[in-house]
């Protein structure tokens, strides 16, 4: 799993939750770094958890770039904004799912497993 979020605390807590479930987790602090990590490890990454609002490159732009690298990339969009505040463009772009921050452990893991179970 590639976890892309500019908030250190969010990255750390989410990484720990995922590792407790047995996932290998790579992290990045913004969209540009996330793309670099994804390019280097695309074949090994089953899911990208992508924050919407980040410096340097936000989630919407990073998502477009991820899809250009691998069209069937699975992405769970994450935001402090509600799902209704996410642009229509993002909702209709093949996005795997959405999770609102702050994460509740059970809801977060349910969203991850739901996306990973889709083929």
Secondary structure, 3 states (H helix, E strand, C coil): CEEECCCHHHHHHHHHHHHHCCCCCEEECCHHHHHHHHHHHHHHCCCEEEECCCCCCCHHHHHHHHHHHCCCCCEEEEECCCHHHCCHHHHCCCCCEEEECCCCHHHHHHHHHHHHHCC
